[in-house]
């Protein structure tokens, strides 16, 4: 974002210094500046969309991994409890 802003400011400054100071040139400069700003805003918007999509995909992937880990842990706990229950049932009672 900072690079885009610096580039935009440098371009506007360069166009301002390079353009002759006539009314027609000022109109052209104004149009060129508007076009430049519009293009840069479109690029920034697209960049934000891409970054948002990537962040959302990463979040979904992380949540899915956490859910899978949670399910695996739950299954392991159930297996351990079942095995311990079976061992306890198989052992003779000491009287």
C-alpha positions as CSV (number, residue, x, y, z in Angstrom):
1,X,0.0,0.0,0.0
2,X,2.8,2.4,0.9
3,X,4.5,1.7,-2.4
4,X,1.4,2.4,-4.4
5,X,0.8,5.6,-2.5
6,X,4.4,6.7,-3.1
7,X,4.2,5.8,-6.8
8,X,0.9,7.7,-7.1
9,X,2.3,10.8,-5.4
10,X,5.5,10.7,-7.5
11,X,3.4,10.4,-10.7
12,X,1.1,13.3,-9.8
13,X,4.1,15.4,-8.8
14,X,5.9,14.5,-12.1
15,X,2.9,15.3,-14.2
16,X,2.4,18.6,-12.3
17,X,6.0,19.7,-12.9
18,X,6.1,18.5,-16.5
19,X,2.8,20.0,-17.7
20,X,2.6,23.5,-19.1
21,X,0.5,25.9,-17.1
22,X,-2.3,26.5,-19.6
23,X,-6.0,26.0,-19.0
24,X,-6.2,23.2,-21.6
25,X,-3.1,21.5,-20.1
26,X,-4.6,21.7,-16.6
27,X,-7.8,20.0,-17.9
28,X,-5.7,17.3,-19.5
29,X,-3.6,17.0,-16.3
30,X,-6.8,16.7,-14.3
31,X,-8.2,14.0,-16.5
32,X,-4.9,12.1,-16.5
33,X,-4.7,12.4,-12.7
34,X,-8.3,11.1,-12.4
35,X,-7.6,8.2,-14.8
36,X,-4.4,7.4,-12.9
37,X,-6.2,7.4,-9.5
38,X,-9.0,5.4,-10.9
39,X,-6.7,2.7,-12.2
40,X,-4.7,2.6,-9.0
41,X,-7.9,2.3,-7.0
42,X,-9.0,-0.6,-9.2
43,X,-5.6,-2.3,-8.7
44,X,-5.8,-1.8,-4.9
45,X,-9.4,-3.1,-4.8
46,X,-8.3,-6.2,-6.8
47,X,-5.3,-6.7,-4.5
48,X,-7.6,-6.5,-1.4
49,X,-9.9,-9.1,-2.9
50,X,-7.1,-11.5,-3.6
51,X,-5.6,-11.0,-0.1
52,X,-9.0,-11.4,1.5
53,X,-9.7,-14.6,-0.5
54,X,-6.3,-16.0,0.5
55,X,-6.8,-15.2,4.2
56,X,-10.2,-16.8,4.2
57,X,-8.9,-19.9,2.5
58,X,-6.1,-20.2,5.0
59,X,-8.6,-19.7,7.9
60,X,-10.9,-22.4,6.5
61,X,-7.9,-24.8,6.1
62,X,-6.7,-24.1,9.6
63,X,-10.2,-24.7,11.1
64,X,-10.5,-27.9,9.1
65,X,-7.1,-29.1,10.4
66,X,-8.1,-28.3,14.0
67,X,-11.4,-30.1,13.6
68,X,-9.6,-33.2,12.2
69,X,-7.1,-33.1,15.1
70,X,-10.0,-32.8,17.6
71,X,-11.8,-35.8,16.0
72,X,-8.6,-37.9,16.0
73,X,-8.0,-37.0,19.7
74,X,-11.6,-37.9,20.5
75,X,-11.3,-41.3,18.7
76,X,-8.1,-42.1,20.5
77,X,-9.6,-41.3,23.9
78,X,-12.6,-43.5,23.1
79,X,-10.3,-46.3,22.0
80,X,-8.2,-46.0,25.2
81,X,-11.3,-46.0,27.4
82,X,-12.6,-49.1,25.6
83,X,-9.3,-50.9,25.9
84,X,-9.1,-50.1,29.6
85,X,-12.6,-51.2,30.2
86,X,-11.9,-54.4,28.3
87,X,-8.8,-55.0,30.4
88,X,-10.6,-54.4,33.6
89,X,-13.4,-56.7,32.7
90,X,-11.0,-59.4,31.7
91,X,-9.0,-59.3,34.9
92,X,-10.4,-61.6,37.7
93,X,-11.7,-59.9,40.8
94,X,-9.6,-60.3,43.9
95,X,-11.7,-61.3,46.8
